Amino acid sequence: MAQDAKKRRPIPARAILRYGGVAVIMCVVLTGGIYASQRFEQFLIRDPRFFLSGPPDYGLESPNVQLSGVKYASREAILRLFNQDYGRSIYLFPMVARRRALLNITWVENASIVRVWPDHVVVTVTERNPVAFIKVPAGGITRWALIDSQGVILDPPQKAAFQLPVLTGLSMTENPAQRARRVRRMQQLMKELGPLSDNVSEVDASDLDDLKITGQMQGRAVSLLMGDRNFSPRLKNFLEHFPDIHRRMPRAAAFDLRLDDRITGLEDAGNAR
């Protein structure tokens, strides 16, 4: 019974006041912190020192947006993305949305955006690296385009010269991942050929297990069926024997190298497949 009486002993008023005081202080501190945070946020939003300045005149670029890494992508299209951000605090700058929009611009493979307080934005772009020319159907005709290792088709920039092979065997109905497989197959072949690839002007990757290349031999185009392996030894063997082959088969414009110990000449490049 004595123990029950001790348990029911009332809490001293001094303890209640002490705990109550602590709770009040915590509430005051929390409220003050929230208020200070809101005031500071409003300061960042409204103070002109944090505003992103626009171009000083029509046709000029904003000195507060630093853009680097652009060579072939449209600089104007990139900078246009930030038009709605001028005159606003960089605290409100939608970095995720702007980066997503950047990645939708032709030639842009990757991009980073950094706020530089108090009033600058730094944009760094990584452009796509084209690896081949392709022919793209357009309104009943064909036009030249470029393609990168990810299978993304790129418009050729003006006044730019690329020393790249032509890749055929692609279908515009394929998605980028499917096209990328054919591009990588071409790259594997060219890498294995090494310096010999300098003479290759076209690669047909319509059949991933039976590649075909075209190159210049004694002033005319010659097509070679390379198969799916041993590309370098097969081409070296062909080049070593080509003078004798050409002497015996002057009309042959295509050759089958798919057997390592044999070179089969075809009278017409159109019969190569």
Secondary structure, DSSP 8 states (H G I E B T S, - for coil): -HHHHHHT----HHHHHHHHHHHHHHHHHHHHHHHHHHHHHHHHHH-GGGB----SSTT---TTEEEES-SSS-HHHHHHTTGGGTTSBGGG--HHHHHHHHHTSTTEEEEEEEEETTTEEEEEEEE--EEEEEEEEETTEEEEEEEETT--EE---TT------EEE---TTS-HHHHHHHHHHHHHHHHHHGGGGGGEEEEE-SSTTSEEEEEEETTEEEEEEEETS-HHHHHHHHHHHHHHHHHH-TT--EEE--STT--EEES-GGG--
